[in-house]
């Protein structure tokens, strides 16, 4: 295969197609259905998903929960405003963070949030200028974070989110993400129940999504791009459901690129999964041979992003770029609060 360039994954995206607000009804999003083998496309609604899944098929969902990870505070000595974004928990009260403005927050700097309800000290500057910060508080961390923190919406969403739960899947369970696994935002409790009633099996895995998911690819040769690392966990129950689905000749559909990266990272050379936890920096791009995944439900992604490259690995770059150009013509809504795509 000739060298893949980042520019190969460019498409023209008008700004007005970036969805700023979630729809009232989660499952009423549009659904572009793409046949990965023929490139044929259909335009449906998300609840039509039921027509494309058969009894015995399996949906893999990421049950991570987004934490309200954006904190606004002040420097204790000067009162200068600071913004802290929690990226990764290192120890109980020690977090790797992104701080703005970073230059003013050198090791030893003291920060105050919410009239002193939460205090912190910058401990160390680590790679990419991130800060290790140790927090101090009385009470329960989750409750304090819930009262002071805001949802860390992606940089391309400029509207304020009225309801925090709309940037959370209905099956979110384990705290740890700085961004939502957005393909899952389309599911309602009723739709999940209907899937189960039709014999579709649901396997829940956990991958805590980092902000690196929004990091642009800054190199022209995509092989030089360095992926961020994310923590995942697969239970015995999830591994068994996925393995049994494959053994019976049925299909495994991942809901979102995070679920896909989780099972593809964890699978052995035979495509079998075992209960495990670990971290992954897997980078999936055209030429990749999928070990487990058969189909994918995903949102529409940024031009030249690693996510478009992953989708292209499954359905072929030409098929995907054609589908994306058609989605732009048909005015589909893009990104986190946008419409969805089924690749089968």
Secondary structure, 3 states (H helix, E strand, C coil): CCCCEHHHHCCCCCHHHECCCCCCCHHHCEEEEECCCCCCEEEEEHHHHHHHCCCCCEEEEECEEECCCEEEEEECCCCCEEEEEEEEECCCCEEEEEEECHHHCCCCCEEEECCCCEEEEEEEECHHHCEEEEEEECCCHHHHHHHHCECCCCCCCCCCCCCHHHHCCCCCCEEEECCCCHHHHHCCHHHHHHHHHCCCEEEEEEECCCHHHHCCCCCCEHHHCCCCCEEEEECHHHHHHHHHHHHCCCCEEEECHHHHHHHHHHCCCCCCCCCEEEEECCCCCCCCCCCCCCEEEEECCCCCCHHHHHHHHHHCHHHHHHHHHHHHHCCCCECCCCCEEEEC
